[in-house]
Amino acid sequence: MAAIKKIPMRMCLGCGEMKPKKELIRAVKAPDGSVSIDLTGKKSGRGAYICRSTECFGKARKARRFEKAFSCRISDEVYDGMEKELTEDEQRGKA
């Protein structure tokens, strides 16, 4: 009998839905305190997940869910940079 492989699930900070980890984008707070989008999923640090949509990112930003997940204040410049990266990734996916 073959072993059933468990799919790692994570919750989106925007919509609150549980989804397979591979479908989500990871935001990471590095050990040096910087926060960024991790499209590879390999950066070291504390991770939080959002859907691959700017809509979910906007909801998470408005409710300050990244700040709660990482226990730190995040500047608008960092948010804007993350949103730009996410928008570029979204457009690559549609291309």
Residue frames relative to the residue before (quaternion, step in Angstrom):
aa qw qx qy qz dx dy dz
M 1.0000 0.0000 0.0000 0.0000 0.00 0.00 0.00
A 0.3885 -0.7429 0.5001 0.2170 3.58 -0.72 1.08
A 0.4633 -0.6653 0.5107 0.2862 3.54 -1.07 0.78
I 0.3808 -0.7087 0.5453 0.2353 3.56 -0.98 0.85
K 0.3449 -0.7502 0.5304 0.1922 3.54 -0.71 1.12
K 0.3580 -0.7422 0.5320 0.1947 3.55 -0.79 1.07
I 0.2941 -0.7485 0.5694 0.1703 3.58 -0.89 0.97
P 0.3850 -0.7294 0.5065 0.2513 3.62 -0.67 1.03
M 0.1671 -0.7942 0.5808 0.0628 3.57 -0.79 1.06
R 0.0618 -0.7781 0.6246 0.0257 3.56 -1.14 0.72
M 0.4059 -0.7089 0.5188 0.2520 3.57 -1.18 0.53
C 0.4262 -0.6847 0.5361 0.2493 3.55 -0.98 0.94
L 0.4354 -0.7052 0.4967 0.2575 3.59 -0.89 0.93
G 0.6475 0.5375 -0.3200 0.4353 3.59 1.19 -0.45
C 0.8266 0.2135 -0.0866 0.5135 3.57 0.55 -1.20
G 0.4428 -0.7250 0.4343 0.2995 3.59 1.24 -0.28
E 0.5043 0.6577 -0.4228 0.3665 3.61 1.26 0.15
M 0.4023 -0.6705 0.5649 0.2635 3.54 -1.16 0.69
K 0.0606 0.7972 -0.5948 0.0840 3.57 -0.78 1.04
P 0.6214 -0.5142 0.4055 0.4303 3.60 -1.21 0.35
K 0.6138 -0.6040 0.3823 0.3350 3.56 -0.99 0.95
K 0.6510 0.5498 -0.3150 0.4180 3.61 0.99 -0.84
E 0.6602 0.5158 -0.3089 0.4503 3.62 1.15 -0.55
L 0.6987 0.4757 -0.2559 0.4690 3.57 1.24 -0.40
I 0.3813 -0.6747 0.5760 0.2600 3.54 -1.33 0.29
R 0.3289 -0.7567 0.5384 0.1710 3.55 -0.98 0.90
A 0.1726 -0.7089 0.6724 0.1247 3.51 -1.07 0.86
V 0.1121 -0.8317 0.5432 0.0255 3.60 -0.89 0.83
K 0.2215 -0.7133 0.6461 0.1572 3.53 -1.17 0.74
A 0.3159 -0.7799 0.5181 0.1536 3.56 -0.41 1.29
P 0.6748 -0.4979 0.3534 0.4145 3.60 -1.22 0.39
D 0.6653 0.4951 -0.3122 0.4635 3.63 1.14 -0.54
G 0.6089 -0.5985 0.3318 0.4012 3.59 1.31 0.02
S 0.5444 0.6156 -0.4114 0.3942 3.60 1.24 -0.15
V 0.2383 -0.7627 0.5886 0.1224 3.56 -1.11 0.77
S 0.1299 0.7938 -0.5832 0.1140 3.59 -0.92 0.93
I 0.5354 -0.5657 0.5028 0.3748 3.53 -1.37 0.14
D 0.1637 -0.7833 0.5960 0.0662 3.57 -0.94 0.94
L 0.1648 -0.8304 0.5272 0.0730 3.59 0.03 1.28
T 0.6530 0.5050 -0.3203 0.4647 3.60 1.19 -0.46
G 0.3462 -0.7513 0.4908 0.2735 3.60 1.14 -0.61
K 0.6293 0.5812 -0.3123 0.4106 3.58 1.27 0.22
K 0.4803 0.6717 -0.4467 0.3445 3.60 1.24 -0.15
S 0.4360 -0.6893 0.5031 0.2857 3.57 -1.07 0.67
G 0.5320 0.6106 -0.4709 0.3499 3.54 -1.14 0.68
R 0.6736 -0.4760 0.3795 0.4191 3.54 -1.36 -0.03
G 0.1780 -0.8216 0.5367 0.0724 3.57 -0.78 1.00
A 0.0417 -0.7384 0.6718 0.0428 3.53 -1.31 0.52
Y 0.2891 -0.8090 0.4989 0.1140 3.58 -0.99 0.78
I 0.0217 -0.7656 0.6426 0.0218 3.53 -1.24 0.66
C 0.6001 -0.5408 0.4432 0.3885 3.56 -1.27 0.45
R 0.5529 -0.6053 0.4552 0.3474 3.56 -1.27 0.36
S 0.5645 0.5784 -0.4175 0.4153 3.60 0.79 0.96
T 0.5156 -0.6412 0.4724 0.3158 3.55 -1.08 0.77
E 0.5565 0.6085 -0.3857 0.4138 3.60 1.21 -0.50
C 0.6817 0.4648 -0.2781 0.4918 3.60 0.90 -0.96
F 0.6121 0.5404 -0.3476 0.4609 3.59 1.05 -0.75
G 0.6528 0.5278 -0.3049 0.4498 3.58 0.96 -0.91
K 0.6508 0.5102 -0.3104 0.4688 3.58 0.98 -0.87
A 0.6698 0.4988 -0.2943 0.4648 3.58 0.92 -0.94
R 0.6495 0.5169 -0.3129 0.4615 3.58 1.03 -0.80
K 0.6664 0.5196 -0.2977 0.4442 3.56 0.90 -0.97
A 0.7324 0.4018 -0.2216 0.5030 3.59 0.99 -0.86
R 0.3989 -0.7481 0.4381 0.2988 3.60 1.35 0.09
R 0.2333 0.8153 -0.4995 0.1772 3.58 1.06 0.73
F 0.5925 0.5437 -0.3756 0.4608 3.60 1.12 -0.55
E 0.6566 0.5187 -0.3083 0.4526 3.56 0.97 -0.89
K 0.6464 0.5000 -0.3171 0.4813 3.59 1.05 -0.73
A 0.6639 0.5139 -0.3041 0.4502 3.59 0.95 -0.89
F 0.7754 0.3414 -0.1724 0.5025 3.58 0.97 -0.84
S 0.3321 -0.7766 0.4713 0.2540 3.60 1.32 -0.06
C 0.6514 0.4578 -0.3539 0.4907 3.57 0.84 0.98
R 0.5297 -0.5967 0.4947 0.3445 3.56 -1.32 0.33
I 0.1406 -0.7865 0.5974 0.0690 3.59 -0.93 0.90
S 0.3919 -0.7459 0.4919 0.2191 3.59 -0.73 1.08
D 0.6438 -0.5310 0.3920 0.3872 3.56 -1.27 0.46
E 0.6044 0.5642 -0.3604 0.4319 3.61 1.05 -0.71
V 0.6535 0.5029 -0.3089 0.4739 3.59 0.98 -0.88
Y 0.6406 0.5185 -0.3167 0.4696 3.59 0.95 -0.90
D 0.6660 0.5100 -0.3048 0.4511 3.59 0.90 -0.95
G 0.6405 0.5222 -0.3119 0.4687 3.58 1.03 -0.81
M 0.6531 0.5073 -0.3054 0.4721 3.57 1.00 -0.89
E 0.6573 0.5149 -0.3065 0.4570 3.58 0.97 -0.89
K 0.6265 0.5371 -0.3254 0.4617 3.59 1.04 -0.82
E 0.6550 0.5144 -0.2989 0.4657 3.58 0.96 -0.93
L 0.6619 0.5115 -0.2887 0.4657 3.55 1.00 -0.92
T 0.6413 0.5211 -0.3138 0.4676 3.59 1.00 -0.85
E 0.6502 0.5086 -0.3113 0.4708 3.60 0.98 -0.86
D 0.6445 0.5117 -0.3131 0.4740 3.59 1.02 -0.83
E 0.6308 0.5368 -0.3220 0.4585 3.60 1.02 -0.85
Q 0.6807 0.4860 -0.2839 0.4689 3.60 0.96 -0.91
R 0.6102 0.5332 -0.3484 0.4712 3.61 1.09 -0.66
G 0.6512 0.5341 -0.3071 0.4432 3.56 1.03 -0.83
K 0.6944 0.4633 -0.2657 0.4822 3.58 1.12 -0.69
A 0.5880 0.6176 -0.3531 0.3850 3.57 1.20 -0.56
